């Protein structure tokens, strides 16, 4: 209350408070939109550099939230701006917003809850994009996706409950022609609805819905028994293999080891693979295997790649 | 919060809150719904105001009350009404009813 002017009518002027509140909200939304645009640009650039083109590229870019997140933030900003404009239009022309003591307290509390809600929503949107960027850049296996989702749902849910709980106290004009009973009833229902949504987010998605974590085989490269193959036996595997969906690898022979390099990824240097059977090799850095398909003549015709849940068959490319 | 529980513990005050769910009402309109004296009603309004469950506005001689409950407080009201909780001390209740009896 210290930041408001008490007039001689016994009313509190909320004008200066809302001016500051609107400015703070504008700053929050501007920071969120900038962060989101930067993250979107980074993700989109990386996807385009790694061959996401055409219709499937558009699908990949859309599914990673590159367009959706900044659009949502901009839309939410515009909606908030409209609400602020509506509030200012309803106020006297000099910008003052006189309110009784109870209404002033309620107005300020609801404004703070609204800011907390905006903060939680924007933090969730940006966190989602940061996780997506990490996945796109190949660090997805370091992230517990279920925990991130739960944290986002808990944060947004708690902020929704906080705001919804106070919503029925929204100051309304009590002039009979403004139908205060109907407006207050609508605010009460809106509050109940927001609390119900918040509780669903917190309890259903945030706490209790079981997320099935992807079945990860234990990373035990020591369990693979490395055998020795003569260097000449490695030459027949050299070539390029296409596993579909743009997943192509090239197999080269460097020194006494085979190297497998994923194509089309900037900065990808490949990694050595070690033989555990005459046609099967494993990575020591990650829990992954590549086994080659050999026809009756001893010609290598394709390969199977396995990493965690992923199991793909690929064909050898002729050139 | 204890003032909220105190406010919700009395059936008259709960009835006042339920009436205010329909919209703002004047002190007179509210009092007409109860067979209790004006000072008793004023005491009930004071408890509700102190708990922050109602807001009031004075226009001339009329005081208008409106519901100022949060969702949680309204849920507590529904809960207390459903269980018909009456935690008002017996003595206090009798004192509150006496003037009403005299009035009728």
Interface residues (C-beta under 8 A of the other chain):
Chain A: X100 X102 X103 X106 X164 X165 X166 X167 X168 X169 X174 X180 X181 X182 X184 X185 X188 X191 X192 X195
Chain B: X21 X22 X23 X24 X52 X55 X56 X57 X64 X66 X67 X68 X69 X70 X71 X72 X74
